[in-house]
Amino acid sequence: MNSTLHLKTKVLEGNKIEIKDANLVVGETVEIFVVLPEKQEKSTSNILETIETIRNHRSCFKTNEEIDQYLGQERDSWN
């Protein structure tokens, strides 16, 4: 029966990882799966660019509520 270890470790200098566990037997062949973390894309726009965009598209918004909604959506996209 196969056993599975679920461990977390940090990448060491030289892009290496080290795994230590009492259940590992010296000389035994094991399979290793490495799951890389998802990279989140950071928004490249900043608040000044957003304000400039709003100024340039002022006619797109008919009410202050529409502007608030747009800004709320922009803030949400930063997370």
N, C-alpha and C positions, 0 to 999 in steps of 0.2 A: 504494500500500500504506500502510495506517495504521501510525503509530508510536505507542507508548504510553510515557509517563513515569510512574514511580511515585516520588513524592516525599513527604517528611514535612515539615511546617512547624508552627509554633505560631500560635495565634490572637493577633493583635496588638491593641493598644489600639483601641477602637471596633469590636470584633468583626470585624476585617479579617484577611485572609490575603494574603501576598505570595508569588509564585512567580517564581523566576529560573532560567533554564536556557539554555545556549548553543544548544540545538536549537530554541528558540522564535524565530519570525520576526516582526519588528515589523509590525503591520497584519494579520497572518493570524488568521483565526477559528479558535478551538479550543474543544473541549468540556471542561468541568471536572466531575469527580465528587468529592464530598466524603463521606468515610466517617467518621461520628462514633463515638467510642469507646463501648463498652457501659458503662452505669452499673451498678455493682454495688450491690445493696441492702445497707445495713449493718443488722445486727441491733440492735434498740433495747433488748433486754434486757441487763442486766449481771449480774455474778456474784451480787450480793446478791439480785436478783430470782429467779435460778435457785435459790439456797439456800432462799429463802422458798417457792418452788414445791415444792421437794423436801419441805420441812417439812410443807406442807399436803397432800401426797400420799404421806406416809410409808407408808400402808397399801398403796400400789401396788407397792412394792419389798419383796421377800421376803428378799433376800440383799444383802450388800455388793457382790457382783459385779454385780448388777442396777443398783445405784446407780452403780458405776464405769462401767458401759456407758452409762447415761443421760448422765452427765457427759461422757464421751468424745464422744458424739453432739453434745452442746451445744457443746463446744469445736470440733469439726469444722465446725459450722454458722457459726462466727465467721469462717472464712476465705473 
